[in-house]
Amino acid sequence: MTIDWNEVWHTTMERHLASKHIGKDDLYWSSRERVEQFNERIKKNDWAKGRRIMQSMDISSESRVLDIGAGPGTLVIPLSRVVSHVTAIEPAPYMIEFLQGNIADENVENVDYIQKTWEEVDTDADLEGSYDVVIASYSLGMYDIRSALKKMVDISTGYVYLLWFSGLTSWDELYLKAWPRVHGNEYVPGPKVNLLYNVLYDLGIYPNMEVTKMEMEMTYGSVGEAVDDLADRFVARDEASRSRLSTFLAEVMRKTEGSYVLDVYQWSTMLWWHRDNIGGCGIH
Ligand SMILES: C[S@@+](CC[C@H](N)C(=O)[O-])C[C@H]1O[C@@H](n2cnc3c(N)ncnc32)[C@H](O)[C@@H]1O
């Protein structure tokens, strides 16, 4: 039996978003406050997150890099200090706003950006030639992942790097418990790296993989403070669902002296390959 992994990805993504009561264009990033908080985290310790990810990449001062779903510039800013040029693709208006601000603050001159989804980008009309390195870091919110990946392969003369989630994240674990109580329906986790691997495999791409675990504590002074911060994430939009979320969070947060803590973790995988190492005949 042949399984169409692209279809499985698509269906899982659709069921995931439907269970969360959000549309594809209404992801989390439609809140300016959330994007601002994300931007602050990303800029911490001189762009530590992007600098850490970059360490695993084969880049040089000659590299032309395409960063798909660049956000506020997580990789764009640290990459711009090392490579010759970076093109950022980013559809979310607030992300673009912070990306523009960061480009200006850092006096970066070798970066351009296109405000579109990757699916909307016309590689002939919108981009100037090919790229040595193509990156999509936690930005694979795409239904037709097969076409999106083929487009990345076509535009890359060297490496493609993808970062995505392995296994359930701590947020998935929390939502699985919270959704029936807060929203009255089951939560369906989004597609993970196993499906991505299978889609790539069927394209004749056998990627290298590196797995890391990220752990973080989110600390709040009160349950109310946690609800204010997390209501958006838990899609608690009215008073009744905020109140149910409050009861839920009071139960699951770890209580320490004077504060409430959520232990957040996720397993992430970096998948990468070089154009010369694409086997089989799946890609064309
Ligand atoms: C979690 S953020 C990651 C930002 C950054 N790459 C990082 O690693 O920190 C996901 C980003 O992907 C963008 N994104 C989501 N779907 C996309 C698509 N179809 N094409 C391009 N970007 C997309 C979102 O707007 C958001 O800025």
The ligand as a Gaussian input file, in Angstrom:
#p B3LYP/6-31G(d) Opt

LIG

0 1
 C        7.519000      30.375000      14.896000
 S        7.837000      31.697000      13.790000
 C        9.539000      31.347000      13.453000
 C       10.339000      32.551000      13.102000
 C       11.831000      32.275000      12.851000
 N       12.046000      31.546000      11.629000
 C       12.424000      31.524000      14.017000
 O       12.948000      30.422000      13.840000
 O       12.390000      32.070000      15.136000
 C        7.031000      31.143000      12.305000
 C        7.062000      32.165000      11.194000
 O        6.704000      31.533000       9.979000
 C        5.851000      32.388000       9.258000
 N        5.053000      31.559000       8.335000
 C        3.987000      30.785000       8.642000
 N        3.485000      30.210000       7.530000
 C        4.301000      30.612000       6.498000
 C        4.290000      30.370000       5.094000
 N        3.379000      29.603000       4.543000
 N        5.248000      30.969000       4.335000
 C        6.181000      31.756000       4.913000
 N        6.230000      32.028000       6.232000
 C        5.295000      31.460000       7.020000
 C        5.023000      33.074000      10.342000
 O        4.451000      34.292000       9.903000
 C        6.051000      33.286000      11.431000
 O        6.712000      34.518000      11.324000

